[in-house]
């Protein structure tokens, strides 16, 4: 069974973006050391157009071959004219309002998101599934999340978009790894207790 990994950036107080979803306040922390970590351990989590701009188009996928993201996250790329933000992965966008995919590499999941993700997890593959965000889709898929990789940036924003937009539910995870960077970023990983 493949794992669904929620690989997400957030503020110290647990927000993945401001009230409007803007997360640009995190960009200054992507320095040489942190970018080296991403290239080495999670290269497929960098968007295709970003990889090209950095000359990293040839990096192999190490952990994931599939990405699932919500409509709001996908819209960020669409606003930039990018219809396949993770062209190096199989792309799925959860949306109840987007009826037709603007790109042949992107499949829209409009109903039974949990069921479709369970199908993806049951596929035979040596690589896992990257849950890109955002809060609503992560909330809907909380029961399916097997691993959390949380990149915490050294800022407090007070309010905004939470990691999970869902009702109250206690879900236990076990701490796995912690890595600290010179710029104050901390990356923690957790495995779901089953």
N, C-alpha and C positions, 0 to 999 in steps of 0.2 A: 504494500500500500504506500502510495506517494504521500509526502507531507505537504500541507498547506502552511506556508510561512508568511506571516504578516511582518514585512520588512518596512519599518516606518520611522520617520523622523518626527521629533517632538520637542517642545520646550520643557524646561525643568518641571513646570506645573502641568505637564501632560497634554498640551494642545498641539495638534498637527498643523494648525493654521489659525489665522485670526478669525474673527466672526464671519468674514466673507470668504474664508478659505485660503487667503493669501499667506504663503509660507516663505516669501522672499527674504524675510529677516534671518533665515537660516543660511542663505547662500554664502555670506562672508566666511563661514566656518569650513567651507570646502577648500582647505589649503593643500599643499603638496603632500604632507604626511597622511592626511585623511583620504585624499584622492588615491594615494598609493595603496592604502588599505582596501578601498573599493575595487581598484583594479586587480588586486591580488586575490581577494576573497569573494567579492560579489560583483564581478564585471557586468553580468547581465542585468543588474538593477539600474544601470545607467542607460538613459534613453538613447536610442539609435542615433538621433541627430547630435546629441551631446558627445557620444563616442566618436562620431565622424569628425566633429570640430576639434577634438583632442588627439586625433590620429590613432584612435584605439579600436577602429572598426574590426580588426582581425582578432580581437580577444575572444577566446572560446568561452562558451557557457560552462560554468563550473558547478552550479547548484540547481539552476532552474532551466526548464525548457518551455514553460508556460507562464503567462501572466494573466491575472484577473484584476480588473479595476472597475471602479464605479464611473458613472456618467460624468460627474463633476470633475473627477481627476482626468478623464479622457478629454473633456472640454478644454482643459488648459492647453493640450497639444493642438486641438482643432483650431483654437484661436490663433495659433502660430502657423496655421496652414499645414500641420503635420497630421496626416490621417492614420499613420501606423507608427506610433511612438516607440514601440518595442518590436521592430521588424525582425530582429534576431531571435524572437520568441513566438510561440503560438499565442495570439492575443484574443482575450475575451473581455467584453465590456458589458457590465450589468446595467440595464436601462429599461425602464417601463415606458419611456417616451420616445426613444430613438428606435424607429421601426426598421430602418434600412441602414446597413453598414456603408460608410463612405469609402471603405477600403476592403479589397478581397482578403487581406491578411487578418482582418478583425471580424470576429463573430460576436453578434449581439445576443445576450442572454436576457430575454424579456420576461420569462416566467420560470418558476421553480429553480432559483439560483442555487439553493442548497443541493437539490437533486443533481443539477448539472455539475457542480463542484465534486460531489461524491463520485460521479462517473469519471471525472478527470483524475481523481485520486486513485481510482481502481485501475487505471491504465497501467500497462507494463512500461516502465521507463526507469532509467538510472538517475533521472533528475526529477526534482520536485516542482512545486507550483508556488509562484511568487504572488502574494496578495499585495498589490500596490496601494490600495486605498480606494476611496476615502472612508470617512467615518460611518456613513450609512451602510455601505456594502460590508465593511468590517463588522458592524453590528449584526447584520443579517447572517454573516458566516461565523460568528463567534464560536458556535458549537463545533465547527469544522477546523478551526485553527489549531494546528499541532505545535507550532513553534512561533515565538515572538522574537524578533530581532529589532531592538529599539535603539535608535540613534538619538541620544538626548543632547540637545544643544544648550550651552550655558546662558540661557535667557529665560526670563519669566515674563509672560504676556498678560496674565490676569484673567483673560477670558478668550474664548474662541471655539474652534472645532475640536471636539474630543477625539481620542483614538478610536473609540467605539461609540456610535450613536445607537444605543440599545437600552432596553429596560434593565432594571436591577437584576443581576444574576452573578453569583459567585462562581468563578471558574479558576481552579487552582493550577498553577504552573510551578515548575522547579527551576531555580536559577542554574544556569549552565556555564556561561562564560561572561567575563567583563573585560573590556579593554578601554583604557583611557588614553587620550591624545593630548599633545602639548597645547592645543588651542582650547582645551576644556571640554571637548566633546567626549561623551562616554557611550560606548556601545555595549548593551547587555543583551544576552540571549537567554531565553527560557523555553523549557519543554513542557508541554501539557501533561499534567498528571492524569493518567487513565486508569 
